[in-house]
């Protein structure tokens, strides 16, 4: 596991291609941000992904703000999949 400076965000080499995930899950930060981008509220994300807390969703958004270049291609691919 590779720790980040975020409490809930980690990376595991063999999980989700090493992309940032929420600790204790296989949920990618880009999954959360894509849901928000497509119109879900924080509460809707927590309802859809009940393993997450509001704090983890907000931290995912903070991580995105600091790592947009890394996450933007993943988010675009996620949204394109939803639109298909």
Phi, psi and omega in degrees: 000137175251117179285155174240180178277012178253141184298318188255356186255128178222174173227139173235128184308321184263009183241125177053043178057026179079006178285162181297131178230168175275126185307137179083002179225178170249017182277121180282147175304321180295331176296315181295313182296321178299320178297317178296316181299329182269011171110359179284144172276169177301317180296323177293323177297314181296323178292318180287328181237075190297350176284348183264152172256165176301320180300319180293323177295313179297323178292326175299319178293321177295318178299317178301315181301326181272348186223041184301318181299323179289318189269335186304315178297323179292319179293316180300317179295320179297314181292320178299321177297320179292325182285342184286000000 
